[in-house]
Every structure is written in structure tokens, then in C-alpha cells.
Amino acid sequence: MERRRASRANRRQARWLTAAAVALAALAGLVAAAPAGGAVTLGQLPAAAPAASSDCSSADFLQPSITGGNLYIARQAGTITSWSTRASGTSAGATYVFKVFRRTTDPDFFQVITRAPERTLSAGLNTVPVNIAARSGDMIGFNVSEGPSSCTFPQPGDAVLRHGGSLSDGSSGQFTQLNEARLNLSANLVPSNHFAVRAITRDRRQGTATVTADVSNPGLVTISGKGLKKRGGSKVVAVAGTVRFKLVSVGSRKRKLQRTGKVTLIPTMTFFPTGGDPASTTFTVKLKKKGRPPRSVQSP
């Protein structure tokens, strides 16, 4: 009997270790490409400042697609904390305004969502701190004024989009292509790790509960706690949305539930957004189970 119990325990432990290994591998894949500090990089910079161009003057610029490398589009919701560009000596003195754009129903028109304060460039690498909220799908770009600048660098197969003048926040306009070029712009985005437990539904027949949570980004969600069944305690989410976990008691908590019809669990849920920092919350769940009806006693 003892050997049989030990064998079952070993099998359970093996299943848990396998599930944990899969979850950790998935998490490693999600965060491996992210820079340190819980941030992801949008856009790209050239190795050296390109020469100033007359095309880079008095216009809004953005880059919805590229042939390779970091996209100029946010794949997660979060906060943009800085933007950078490289300016040549002849570009020093140009004024840039960092902007966030969003697609419209017309593929040639883009809308300005928000902007940062204007920045006068100096020669070399310019990195400017900002604090701008972004949604998944938002695009980074800028407005250039005050003469020719180094706003693009050569890249075969790519095309930067340009709109003459400066669109105000909330307005949209039509953009035209500058071929064989890539935007000289990058930005740091800190993915949101916000999530919330929205509902707890109890199954009194089975003595279990289902926890529903909303997460703000793709990533990995785990749930654990004393007396909580480990199998099924981690889930990879591909998009922001809803995730559900079934809570099943084990060990002494399960025995108490069977004996008294109720038991309290204190699970911890942790959300690891892709490329971002984890966040956790601990909450209380009371499991309840209907007792068996008393057996009828027949009279002799």
C-alpha cells in the first residue's frame, strides 16, 4: 500500500515537473529577445548618423512596415519611456516632435494620437525621456522642422511614409512613400503588467472553483498556493484578454473539504507580460462542497 501511494506521488510530481518545464520554456521564449529592465525596443537606428536630406524637412514621418528587425509598431500595450535618433553635424539644430500614430479605415491615412514636447537635436545620438501611453498596434514617428535633417537612412526594400506639414493630435492625413529608406528612430516601451481577477465561480457539486482574470498583454500567467493542485497552474496567453484557472484542493485541504464541506485556499496569481516585469496578487477563495445525503435506515 505504501509503495503504491509513493508511486502515485512520484507520478504526480513528474507530471508537475514536466508542466513546469514547459511553462518555463515558453516564458524563456517570450522574454529572451527583450532588453534588460523590462522594456522592449521599437524601431531602429543606423550604426552612424546618416547625411542630412532635403526630404527630411517640414513633415510628419512614420514606418508601418519593414523588411527586417525591430518593428516601429507596438505589439503590447504599455508606456513609452524614451525615444532616440542619430543626427549628423549638419542636422544639429533641427527640431523633432515625437508622435504616436494609429491606422484608420483608409490604408493611406494615419491619425496622430499624441505627441511629446519638441526637441532641438544635437550632433550624435539624441535620447529623450518621455512618458506616453501606447496601445498594441500604435506606431512611432515624428515631425521634422527647421531645415534638412537625418530623419531616414538607406534601406533597400523599405519605404518611409511622409505627410507634408504637421498633423495635430486627433487629426489624420494622407501619407506618401519615400522608397528605399528606413526611419531613423527607436523608442523604449515598458509593457503593461496590469491584470485583474474579475470573477470566482464555485462548483459546489465538485467542490472546486474557477477564477477568471483579465490580462493587459500577451505573456504567461501562473497560479499557485498551499493545498492547490499544481497541474494546470500555468497558461501562455497569445493576446490580451481573459484567462481562466480551475482551482482544485489537494492534501489536507481536500480532506478538510470532504470532511466539513468547506475549505479556504489562498492562491497567488502572477502575470509575466512578454518582455516586461511580472506582477502578482494574492486572494482568498472559499471552496464549498455539498455533503452526501444521509443514508436511510430500514426498520427491522
N, C-alpha and C positions, 0 to 999 in steps of 0.2 A: 504493500500500500504506500509506504513512504517513498519507495523508488518511483512508483507511478506518479505521485504528486510532484516529486523532483523533476521527473521527465516533462510533465506538463509545464512546470515553471520554467524549465530551460527552453522549451519551445516558445513560450510566450516572450521570454527575454530575447530569443533570437529574432522573433518577428519584430519586436520593438527596435532592436539594434539595426535591423535591415531598413525599417521605415525611417529611422533617424538618419542613417547614412544617405538614403535617397533625398531626404529633405535638405540635409546639409550640402549635398552635391548640387541640388537645384539652387540653393541660396548662393553658393560659390559662383555658379554660372551667372546669377543675376547681378552680383556686385563686383565681379572680377575686373570689369572694364572701367569701374568708377574711380576717379581720383580720390586721394585721401581727404578726410574732413567731411564726408557725407555730402558730396556735391558731384554733379555731372557737368561736362563741358558741352556747350552748344557752339556750333560754328568752328571756324579755323582761321589761323593766322599764317602768313608766309614766313619762311625762315629769316628773311631780311625785308626791310621796308621797300616796297616797290616804288618806282618812279611816279611822280605826280602825273595825273592825266586830266585833260580838259573835259573828259566825260564825267569826272567826279567833281561836279560843282552845281550848286543850287538845285538839289533834287533829293527825293527820298529813294532809298535803295533797300532791297531785300533779296533773299535767295531761297525760294521754296523747295528746290531740289538740287542735288549734287551727284556726281558720278562716284564719289567715294569719300570716306572719312566721316567726321562728326557732322550730323545734320544741324541745320540752322533752325530746326523746329523742335520745340519742347515735346518730349514723349511722356512726360509726367507733369502733374500739377505741382507747383512749388513756388519758391521765391528766387528771383534773380538778384544776386548779391553784388555782382560786378560785371563790367564789360571791358574789353581790351581791343586795341588796334595798333598797328605799327605805322608810324609816319616818317616819311623821308624828310631830309632837311628842307626841301622846297615846299613840303606840306605843312611845316610848322606855322602856326597861326590860323590854320583852317578851323572852323567851328563845326563840331559834330553834335547832333542831338540823338541820343539812343532812343529807339522806338520799338514797341511791340505791335505786331500786325496780326490780323486774323483773316482767314479766307471769307469770301462772300459767295453768293449763289452763282455769280459770274466768275469764271476761272481767270479772267484778265483783270479783275478788280479786287483790291485788298483794302481792308479797313484798319485804321490806326486805333488801337485800344488805349494805349497810354504812352507816356514819354518820360524821360529823365531830364534834369536841367542840362542846358547846353554846356559844352566843354570845348575850350580852345586847346588845340593839340600842341605838344612839343615834339621835337625830333626824337625818334626812337620808339620804344614800347610805352604806350599810354594805357594804364589800368585805372578804371574809375569805379569807385564803390557806389552802389545803388541799392534800393530796396523796392522791388517791383514784383507784384504777384503775377503769376502766369498760369494759364490752363494748358492741359495737354492739347497739342495742335497749334499753339501760338508760335509765331515766327519772330526772330530778332532781326532788326535792321537799324538804319539810321538816316538822318537827314544831314547833308553836307552843304555848307555855305562858306562864303569868304574865299573864293578862288579855287583853283585846281588843287586836288589832294590825291593821296594814295589809297583811295577807298576800295580798289579792287587789285587783284594780282592775276597774271595769266594762268589759265587752266583749260586745256583743250577739252571740249565736250560739255563744258558748263556754260551757264548763262545767268548773269545777274539781271534782276528786274529794276527798272528805273521809272520814276514819275517826277516830271519837272515841277519845281516848287516845293512847298511843304504842306502836307495834309495835316489838318488839325485833329485833335482827339475826337473820335466818334465818326469822322468823315472817311469816305472811301474814294478811290480813284483808280484809273486805268494805268497799268504799267506796261512798258515795252522792254524788249530784251537788249542787253549788251552781251554779245556772244563771246565765247572763248575766255570767260573771266569768272572769277570767284570772289565773293565779298571778303574784304579784309576786316573780319570781325569775329570775336569769340565772346562768350559770356559764361559765367558760373551760375548754375541753377541748383538750389538745395531742394530736393524733392520733399513734398509734404509727407509727414508720417502720421497725420491725423487719422484716427479711426474711432468708432463709437459702437458700443453694444446697444443694439436697437430693441431687441426682444428676447425673452426667455419663455419658451413654451414647454410645459410639463406633460409628460405622458404618465398618468397615474396607473395605468394598467401595467406598463413595463417598469415603472419606477425610474424613468430616465428624463432627460430634458434636452431641448435643442436651443442653442444660443445662436442668435443672428447678429452679425456685425456688419457695418459699412466701412469700407476702406477707401482712402482717397487716391490710391495709386496701385499699379502692379507691384507684386512683391511676394513675400512669404508670410503667412500667419500661422502662429502656433498657439496651442493652449495646453496647460499642464497644471497639476496640483496634486496634493496628497489625497489618496483614495480615489483618484480619477484614472480610468482606463487610458493607457497610453496610445494604443493603436488608433489611428485616425486623428492624431493630435497635431498634425501639420498639413497645411494646404498651400499650394502655389496658386496665386491669382494672376491671370494674364492682363486684366484690365481693372480699373477702379470699379467698385460695385459691392455686391453683397457676398458674404461668406458665412457658412453655417457649420457648426460643430455639434455632434451628438455627445452628451455627457452621460457616461455610464460609470457607476461606482464599482470599486473592487475592494478586496480585502476586508478589513474590519468595518469599513464604511458600508460595504454591501451587506455584511452580516447584520449590522445595526438596522439597515433599511428593511431587511427581511423580517427582523425581529419586532421592530417598533412601527414600521410603515413610514418612517421619515428619517432623513439624514441631511446634514448640511455639508456642502462642499465649498471650498474657497479657491477657485481656479484663477490662474493668471494668463491673460491673453497678450501676446506680443506680436507687433506688426513690424516687419523688416521691409521698408519700401525699396525698390530697385535703385541702387546707387545712393541711398540715403541712410540716415541714422534710425535705429529701432526705437519704438515706443511701446510701453506696457501699461496694462491696467489690471487690477485685481478686484474681484467682485464676489459676492456671495450668492449661492444657488441652493435652494432647499428642494431636495428630491422627495417625492411622496409616492407611496405605492399602496393601492387598495389591498386590504387584507383578504385572505380567503374566507368565504362564508363558513360558519361553524357547521360541523357535521351533525346531521340529525341522529338522535339516539332512539332506536326502536325499543318499544316496550316488550318485555318477555311475554 
